Amino acid sequence: MEIAHSVNGVSIRLTYERWYHITENHDDLASHFHDVLETIQKPDFVIRGNKGSLKATRNIGKKKWLIVIYKEVSKRDGFVITAYFLSTKPKGKVIWRQ
């Protein structure tokens, strides 16, 4: 298990079991484990997600955006739900910007 700290200072857990689940569904992420953690810690912006989730978003190349969806369950603890790439800038209500 690895931990990254969100822009709110919350420890966000990325377990190896969750990472396996993510890469099973998004095999293009297989070599981007540390990019996922860095996106949580240093996003370009954070978008409000569904059901209390947050979407950390970072541009990592021309027409390539990494989105990490996570949930902060308390002021100290949270967890990664999933991650994926988009070819366009994600839309949504921005709640934090670098």
Residue, then its C-alpha position, 0 to 999 in steps of 0.5 A: m500500500e502507498i499513501a499520497h496526500s491530497v490537496n486537503g492534507v488527507s492521506i489517500r490510500l492506494t492499495y496493491e489490490r486496488w491498483y490491480h483492479i485499476t490496471e485490469n480495466h485500464d491496462d494503459l495505466a500499468s506503468h503509471f503507478h507513481d503518476v497516479l500518486e503524484t496526481i493526487q498530491k500535485p494535481d493541476f485541478v480537482i473536480r467534484g465527483n459523484k457521491g462525495s468523490l473527488k477527481a484529481t486531474r493532471n495534464i501529462g502530455k499533449k491531449k493526455w489527461l490523467i484522472v484519479i478518482y478518490k474519496e476522503v472519508s475523514k480529515r485523515d483518511g481516504f482511498v483511491i477508487t479508480a484512475y484513467f486517461l482522457s484525451t480531452k480536458p475533463k469537465g466539471k465543477v473545479i473546487w481547487r486549482q493549482 
